Amino acid sequence: MADPIVRVEQGKIKGKIETDIRGGTFYSFKGIPYGKPPIGELRFKAPEPAENWTGIRDCTKDGSPSFQVHQFYNTIGSEDCLHLNVYTPGVNIFLLPQENQVQNTLPYLKPVMVWIHGGALINGSNKSSIHGPEFILAEDVVLVVINYRLGLLGFLSCEDVNLNVPGNAAFKDMVLALKWIKQNISNFLGDPNNVTIFGESVGAASVDALVLSPMAKGLFHKAILQSLSVITPSFCGKTLKELATDMDFKNHTEREIFDILKHSPAEKLLMIQDKLEKKIPNSMRKKYVGLIIEKPSDSAFLTISPLEIIKSGKYNNIPMIMGYNSMEGLVPQIFSAKWKTKGEFVPHFLNLTKGSTAFSLLAEKVVTHYFGNKDFSKEPFTDVTESNIFNKFFSHYLF
């Protein structure tokens, strides 16, 4: 059977045939560019659509993840990361020229599901070995898994409007990917009028943000949130000016800091991120990157706080599923050795002063509720029962 070839807006791409969990076959197309590489003058800026190419582009392998240090695999990606993977049941219509392809009004077009990965906005990717299609392609759908920029590369925000970096570049990456899907997915037998976006953890919060954003209106029709929402306090980020002292740039202007970051190797940006993380007492917070409320403009992602938008009811009014899973604290439990004092268990988003009477009382109540009379001066969580209780605590705390 011949490799599938599809024409998209920018040119032709070649995919390959793979096997789902039930032994059926589907077509996969990996590493399809939807945006220009956000490098040079485009670093930190809103994304621009991918340029056209000639010939047939090989899309049989994953593209690079966003530049990062992965907490488990220690892989480092690339700034050239604006690409997506498409998986589809597929038919021979792929092999026909564009002018002979049947348009999206025909009934056999499949529902489209678009996955947005988690990873605290600093880790993760659309890598097929992690977010592969083998289970979901056993159903009659088209799956798209997108990449977006992470860390400072995706979330740097400057208050100086002349720098043209208002923030939320990564969310604008997601919007651009959805626009690409709307333009091209019918060529993969996907229905552009039946698109569901879904995600887990910070991917779910990103889905929620897209539901609230006027910029994303009309680009999807349903949403599924797995284990987080946009009103999670740690989902909000800080501007460059707010981060300046923690970045060791307290005597620099915002423009000076921006120029340094713009011309620094990506490896240096990771070093700065590492310093920022270490200056935040609770390593699970990572509040230095995240959603920014922008000044009103035609290119803004959000200009009003999520809670205000939700209360107003002025958002993309679509069907939604919101939920969570049991034992979601399992991953944070890997870091449990860092949690040896009662004060660590006070939710940071309550903004209580450490050492205050209210802080100490709440620390006692939380720890007693979950752990009874646990002695945190000893090595914590050494037996199964204790470990499961910690898992339950972190499931509630984070998700």
Wavefront OBJ file of the C-alpha trace (Angstrom):
o trace
v 0.000 0.000 0.000
v 1.471 3.374 -1.010
v 2.479 5.998 1.512
v -0.309 8.584 1.855
v 0.251 12.004 0.335
v -1.915 14.970 1.339
v -1.976 18.516 0.076
v -2.219 21.180 2.781
v -2.230 24.961 2.479
v 1.575 25.162 2.383
v 2.317 22.208 0.079
v 2.267 18.412 -0.140
v 3.201 16.106 2.737
v 3.937 12.393 2.948
v 2.872 10.264 5.895
v 2.948 6.575 6.677
v 0.641 3.688 7.589
v 0.531 2.522 11.220
v -1.440 0.024 13.327
v -3.919 0.767 16.115
v -4.453 -1.211 19.327
v -7.049 -3.472 17.667
v -4.858 -4.305 14.688
v -6.522 -1.879 12.296
v -4.544 0.555 10.170
v -4.480 4.339 10.100
v -2.426 7.063 8.473
v -0.040 9.234 10.477
v 1.522 12.564 9.524
v 4.064 13.920 12.004
v 5.979 17.153 12.355
v 3.723 19.221 10.078
v 4.705 22.902 10.448
v 1.817 25.221 11.267
v 3.944 28.258 12.160
v 7.262 29.817 11.183
v 10.155 28.895 13.476
v 9.881 31.482 16.303
v 13.559 32.410 16.203
v 15.534 35.609 15.664
v 13.155 38.559 15.439
v 10.208 36.214 16.092
v 11.529 34.973 19.455
v 8.932 35.737 22.186
v 6.563 37.224 19.576
v 3.121 36.052 18.450
v 3.432 33.208 15.914
v 3.185 33.632 12.158
v 1.792 31.009 9.709
v 4.235 28.518 8.219
v 5.708 29.346 4.821
v 5.000 27.310 1.689
v 7.380 24.629 0.428
v 7.975 22.916 -2.894
v 7.996 19.193 -3.547
v 6.693 16.641 -1.049
v 7.640 17.200 2.597
v 8.484 14.058 4.597
v 6.161 13.996 7.618
v 6.858 10.491 8.914
v 8.800 11.460 12.070
v 8.049 13.566 15.137
v 9.242 17.150 15.038
v 11.302 18.650 17.832
v 9.686 19.492 21.174
v 9.933 23.027 22.494
v 13.308 23.811 24.080
v 13.225 22.375 27.607
v 14.827 20.210 30.231
v 12.345 17.398 30.756
v 11.848 16.419 34.385
v 11.997 12.700 33.572
v 13.865 12.199 30.313
v 16.301 15.149 30.357
v 15.715 15.752 26.664
v 16.364 19.163 25.179
v 14.344 20.249 22.165
v 14.498 23.194 19.788
v 13.005 26.649 19.324
v 11.727 25.401 15.965
v 8.791 23.569 17.527
v 5.588 24.908 15.959
v 4.339 21.725 14.372
v 1.583 19.182 14.878
v 0.808 15.513 14.257
v -2.323 14.301 12.458
v -3.630 10.742 12.727
v -6.583 9.614 10.608
v -8.398 6.427 9.533
v -7.762 7.548 5.958
v -8.846 6.373 2.507
v -7.377 6.449 -0.982
v -8.804 9.922 -1.513
v -5.456 11.093 -0.088
v -3.767 10.030 -3.307
v -5.969 12.213 -5.507
v -4.975 15.726 -6.529
v -6.471 18.610 -4.556
v -8.980 19.596 -7.254
v -10.580 16.120 -7.151
v -10.916 15.903 -3.372
v -14.433 15.895 -2.010
v -15.274 18.985 0.051
v -16.190 19.139 3.727
v -19.959 19.087 3.151
v -19.940 15.318 2.584
v -21.193 13.071 5.398
v -18.152 10.821 5.808
v -15.925 13.480 7.376
v -14.842 12.367 10.854
v -15.065 14.211 14.187
v -11.742 15.863 15.040
v -10.101 15.724 18.476
v -7.215 18.107 19.244
v -4.969 17.195 22.187
v -3.077 19.860 24.190
v -0.382 18.322 26.363
v 0.357 19.152 29.997
v 3.680 19.758 31.708
v 3.333 22.885 33.904
v 3.966 25.094 30.821
v 7.676 24.254 30.990
v 7.749 20.584 29.905
v 6.054 18.212 27.478
v 5.479 17.769 23.760
v 3.286 16.075 21.169
v 5.756 13.207 20.877
v 3.988 10.115 19.523
v 5.646 7.765 22.035
v 3.938 9.695 24.862
v 0.738 11.024 23.270
v 0.308 8.445 20.549
v -2.895 7.616 18.655
v -3.034 3.827 18.905
v -6.001 3.700 21.306
v -8.067 6.638 20.108
v -7.645 5.808 16.399
v -9.415 2.525 17.089
v -12.475 4.791 17.140
v -13.842 6.642 14.117
v -12.139 9.998 14.679
v -9.258 12.134 13.418
v -6.705 13.049 16.113
v -4.418 16.093 16.078
v -1.692 16.564 18.713
v -0.030 19.974 18.814
v 3.216 21.458 20.094
v 3.530 24.949 21.527
v 6.333 27.035 23.047
v 7.233 26.480 26.690
v 8.855 28.406 29.528
v 10.123 31.921 28.931
v 10.121 31.284 25.175
v 6.354 30.886 25.233
v 5.312 33.157 28.082
v 7.640 36.149 28.333
v 5.555 39.299 28.854
v 6.780 42.894 28.631
v 4.866 45.909 29.929
v 6.585 48.210 27.404
v 4.191 48.154 24.430
v 7.002 49.177 22.063
v 8.660 45.788 22.579
v 5.562 44.084 21.102
v 5.745 41.171 23.536
v 2.498 41.413 25.540
v 2.641 37.740 26.586
v 0.616 34.592 25.898
v 2.676 33.660 22.814
v 2.165 29.970 23.590
v -1.620 30.368 23.736
v -1.444 32.224 20.436
v 0.519 29.223 19.109
v -2.481 27.070 20.024
v -4.851 29.467 18.246
v -2.679 29.395 15.119
v -2.659 25.576 15.216
v -6.463 25.580 15.433
v -6.629 27.929 12.435
v -4.392 25.518 10.501
v -6.699 22.661 11.463
v -9.768 24.585 10.306
v -8.110 25.235 6.923
v -6.644 21.790 6.306
v -8.294 19.026 8.301
v -10.890 18.135 5.645
v -7.976 16.898 3.503
v -7.397 14.299 6.254
v -11.116 13.374 6.300
v -11.647 15.485 9.420
v -14.713 17.673 9.844
v -13.662 21.313 10.467
v -17.142 21.941 11.863
v -16.850 19.236 14.520
v -13.659 19.915 16.479
v -13.203 18.989 20.144
v -10.204 20.356 22.040
v -9.081 18.386 25.076
v -6.158 18.329 27.488
v -4.857 17.164 30.842
v -3.391 19.133 33.751
v -2.067 22.440 32.398
v -3.284 21.256 28.977
v -6.808 21.300 30.434
v -6.275 24.799 31.834
v -5.115 25.831 28.347
v -8.295 24.359 26.855
v -10.279 26.404 29.380
v -8.351 29.553 28.423
v -9.167 28.929 24.762
v -12.851 28.635 25.672
v -12.638 32.083 27.278
v -10.586 33.780 24.547
v -12.316 35.807 21.792
v -9.289 35.041 19.616
v -10.277 31.354 19.487
v -13.965 31.890 18.726
v -15.297 29.568 16.015
v -12.167 27.401 15.854
v -13.595 24.527 17.931
v -17.004 23.299 18.993
v -16.586 21.208 22.169
v -14.070 20.996 25.020
v -12.910 18.387 27.537
v -10.928 19.436 30.621
v -9.076 16.691 32.458
v -7.857 17.709 35.907
v -7.328 21.463 35.921
v -9.025 24.729 34.995
v -8.028 28.241 34.037
v -8.817 29.634 37.502
v -6.047 27.571 39.086
v -3.935 30.319 40.730
v -0.586 28.901 39.582
v -1.758 29.122 35.938
v -1.193 32.897 35.951
v 2.223 34.286 35.068
v 4.277 37.412 35.766
v 5.615 40.177 33.558
v 9.306 40.644 32.855
v 9.352 43.700 35.123
v 7.927 41.646 37.989
v 10.531 38.923 37.448
v 13.517 41.257 37.044
v 14.871 40.950 40.596
v 14.506 37.171 40.696
v 16.323 37.022 37.345
v 19.238 39.019 38.855
v 18.432 41.999 36.608
v 17.219 44.419 39.290
v 19.340 47.324 38.013
v 18.297 46.958 34.364
v 15.413 48.520 32.471
v 12.806 46.234 30.928
v 14.139 46.976 27.433
v 17.684 46.130 28.513
v 16.568 42.813 29.989
v 14.529 42.019 26.893
v 17.511 42.713 24.616
v 19.684 40.405 26.730
v 17.112 37.596 26.608
v 16.404 38.097 22.911
v 20.064 37.614 21.974
v 20.943 34.938 24.544
v 21.401 31.288 23.562
v 18.347 29.197 24.422
v 20.509 27.276 26.918
v 20.951 30.473 28.939
v 17.179 30.928 29.080
v 16.910 27.460 30.608
v 19.521 28.439 33.202
v 17.498 31.538 34.070
v 14.335 29.397 34.362
v 16.181 27.045 36.714
v 17.178 29.992 38.931
v 13.603 31.250 38.978
v 12.310 27.826 40.013
v 14.787 27.587 42.860
v 13.719 30.968 44.185
v 10.131 29.769 44.522
v 9.782 27.939 47.893
v 7.428 25.228 46.637
v 8.888 23.559 43.540
v 5.409 22.605 42.309
v 4.301 26.224 41.714
v 6.250 27.489 38.692
v 4.355 30.790 38.747
v 6.936 32.728 36.745
v 5.305 31.663 33.454
v 1.630 31.516 32.622
v -1.441 33.388 31.472
v -1.127 37.177 31.282
v -4.042 39.628 31.139
v -3.081 41.801 28.149
v -3.900 45.395 27.396
v -6.846 45.651 24.966
v -5.852 45.197 21.312
v -6.974 43.274 18.237
v -4.142 40.761 18.807
v -4.759 40.111 22.521
v -5.522 36.604 23.761
v -7.268 37.716 26.976
v -7.824 41.249 28.273
v -10.060 40.400 31.257
v -9.360 38.016 34.134
v -10.729 34.485 33.624
v -12.995 34.721 36.667
v -14.558 37.955 35.421
v -15.187 36.404 31.998
v -16.772 33.327 33.562
v -19.029 35.474 35.748
v -20.051 37.608 32.760
v -20.946 34.575 30.631
v -19.257 36.196 27.623
v -17.137 33.318 26.380
v -17.309 30.636 23.698
v -20.540 28.962 24.764
v -19.946 25.320 23.803
v -20.585 21.891 25.336
v -17.906 21.034 27.925
v -16.888 18.064 30.056
v -14.820 18.768 33.184
v -13.427 16.091 35.458
v -10.532 14.658 37.383
v -8.982 11.271 38.124
v -8.239 9.457 41.359
v -4.620 9.191 42.554
v -3.430 12.151 40.495
v -0.893 13.020 43.165
v 1.208 10.050 42.080
v 3.662 12.099 40.002
v 4.193 14.857 42.619
v 4.798 12.077 45.130
v 8.176 11.566 43.460
v 9.145 14.918 44.991
v 7.733 14.096 48.435
v 11.135 14.079 50.129
v 11.100 17.890 49.856
v 7.915 18.100 51.931
v 9.166 17.615 55.489
v 7.572 20.526 57.357
v 3.920 21.198 58.077
v 4.168 24.643 56.515
v 4.802 23.082 53.095
v 1.222 21.820 53.109
v -0.388 25.276 53.268
v -1.760 26.152 49.813
v 0.423 28.969 48.504
v -2.458 30.596 46.625
v -4.052 31.632 49.939
v -1.179 34.153 50.259
v -0.799 33.677 54.011
v 2.356 35.095 55.582
v 4.699 32.278 56.533
v 5.046 32.110 60.311
v 1.866 34.065 60.996
v -0.771 32.732 63.386
v -3.194 32.020 60.530
v -0.465 30.211 58.576
v 0.508 28.013 61.545
v -3.099 27.187 62.437
v -3.929 26.176 58.870
v -0.756 24.083 58.595
v -1.818 22.163 61.725
v -5.354 21.655 60.448
v -4.323 20.439 56.983
v -1.693 18.036 58.252
v -3.963 16.686 60.994
v -6.797 16.194 58.513
v -4.674 14.137 56.117
v -1.891 12.652 58.241
v -3.008 12.700 61.869
v -0.014 13.124 64.181
v 2.677 12.571 61.541
v 6.213 13.515 62.669
v 7.737 15.366 59.712
v 11.184 15.503 61.283
v 11.646 11.895 60.147
v 11.926 10.623 56.565
v 8.344 10.904 55.279
v 5.998 8.503 53.545
v 7.808 5.220 54.013
v 4.855 2.819 54.068
v 2.065 2.163 51.599
v -0.763 3.639 53.685
v 1.179 6.844 54.344
v 2.129 7.069 50.687
v -1.500 6.753 49.583
v -2.555 9.523 51.974
v 0.100 11.818 50.557
v -1.118 10.912 47.071
v -4.649 11.900 48.075
v -3.434 15.206 49.530
v -1.533 16.161 46.403
v -4.433 15.112 44.173
v -6.605 17.611 46.036
v -3.893 20.279 46.283
v -2.923 20.377 42.615
v -5.894 19.121 40.628
l 1 2 3 4 5 6 7 8 9 10 11 12 13 14 15 16 17 18 19 20 21 22 23 24 25 26 27 28 29 30 31 32 33 34 35 36 37 38 39 40 41 42 43 44 45 46 47 48 49 50 51 52 53 54 55 56 57 58 59 60 61 62 63 64 65 66 67 68 69 70 71 72 73 74 75 76 77 78 79 80 81 82 83 84 85 86 87 88 89 90 91 92 93 94 95 96 97 98 99 100 101 102 103 104 105 106 107 108 109 110 111 112 113 114 115 116 117 118 119 120 121 122 123 124 125 126 127 128 129 130 131 132 133 134 135 136 137 138 139 140 141 142 143 144 145 146 147 148 149 150 151 152 153 154 155 156 157 158 159 160 161 162 163 164 165 166 167 168 169 170 171 172 173 174 175 176 177 178 179 180 181 182 183 184 185 186 187 188 189 190 191 192 193 194 195 196 197 198 199 200 201 202 203 204 205 206 207 208 209 210 211 212 213 214 215 216 217 218 219 220 221 222 223 224 225 226 227 228 229 230 231 232 233 234 235 236 237 238 239 240 241 242 243 244 245 246 247 248 249 250 251 252 253 254 255 256 257 258 259 260 261 262 263 264 265 266 267 268 269 270 271 272 273 274 275 276 277 278 279 280 281 282 283 284 285 286 287 288 289 290 291 292 293 294 295 296 297 298 299 300 301 302 303 304 305 306 307 308 309 310 311 312 313 314 315 316 317 318 319 320 321 322 323 324 325 326 327 328 329 330 331 332 333 334 335 336 337 338 339 340 341 342 343 344 345 346 347 348 349 350 351 352 353 354 355 356 357 358 359 360 361 362 363 364 365 366 367 368 369 370 371 372 373 374 375 376 377 378 379 380 381 382 383 384 385 386 387 388 389 390 391 392 393 394 395 396 397 398 399
